[in-house]
Amino acid sequence: MTHASHKRSAFATQILAYLRKRPTAADTARGVCDWWVGGKAPMDLPAVEAALEELAAEHLVRVDVLPEGTRVWSAGPALPDDSSPSSSNDG
């Protein structure tokens, strides 16, 4: 647990929880704000973007840039896979 010792923002925690339940989800920062974390106001967008950048630095989320410049966020390679059919820990 040492690599997770720093305190995550509330939005970062919500983003990780969303992606653990929906590992194939992908959206823009606005979509993440509106749908993944239930942002209530446009002022939440900068905080959500900061949370996404924080998680990207840890490879927990990734960003793909579409040809027209749109940034699409999704689960990164370091996100633990909690989607196994069994909830028991066999190892």
N, C-alpha and C positions, 0 to 999 in steps of 0.2 A: 504493500500500500504506500510505499514511500514516494513513488512517482505521482501519486494523486494527492500529495500532502497540501498543496496550495488550495485556497478556497475559490471555487468556481462561482461565476455570477449566476444569478437565478435563471437568466435566460439560457446560459450554457447548460445548466443542469436540465432544464426543460427540453432543450434540443436533443441532448443525449437520450433522455427518456423516450422521446418521440421516435428517434431513430432505432432504438432497441426494440420497440414494438413494430416498427415499419422500416426494416432495413433496406428496402428498395426505394424509399421515398427520395424525391429530388425536387427542389424548388428554388426560386429566386429568394433573395433576402426579404423582399416584400411578402412573398408567399409564406416563408418561414415565420415572419412576424405575425401575419394574419391567421395562419392555419396551424402551425406547429406549436406555437407558444401562446396563441390567443392574445396578441398585442391589442390593446384597446385604443391606442391613439397613434397618429403619425410620429409623435415624439419618441415612441418605442423603437422605431426603425434603427437609429444610430446605435442604440444599446444592443440590439439583436445583431447588427452587423459586427460590432466589436466582439460579441460572444462567438460568432462564427469564425472570425479571424483568430481568436484565442484557441478555439478547438482545432482549427486548421494547422496552427503551429504545432499542435500535439499529434497531428495526423488522425484525429478522431473524426473529422469531417474533411471532405475534399471539395474543391471548387473547379468546375469546368467552365471555360469561357467559350460561348458559342460564336460563330463567325461574325455576327453583328455586334458582339461585345457583351451580351447578356451573361451574367455570372449565375451558374446553377450549382447549388450546394447539395451534397449527398453524404452518406456515410463514408468515412475514410478507412484506410486499411488497418488502423490501430483500434477501431471500435470493437469492443468485445462482442462476440456473437452470442446473444441471448435468445436466439430463435430456434434452438433445438426443441424437438417435440417433447422430450422429457425434461421436467424441471428438476430432476435429481442431479446431483453432482457426482458422477461416477469416476472421478479421477483426481 
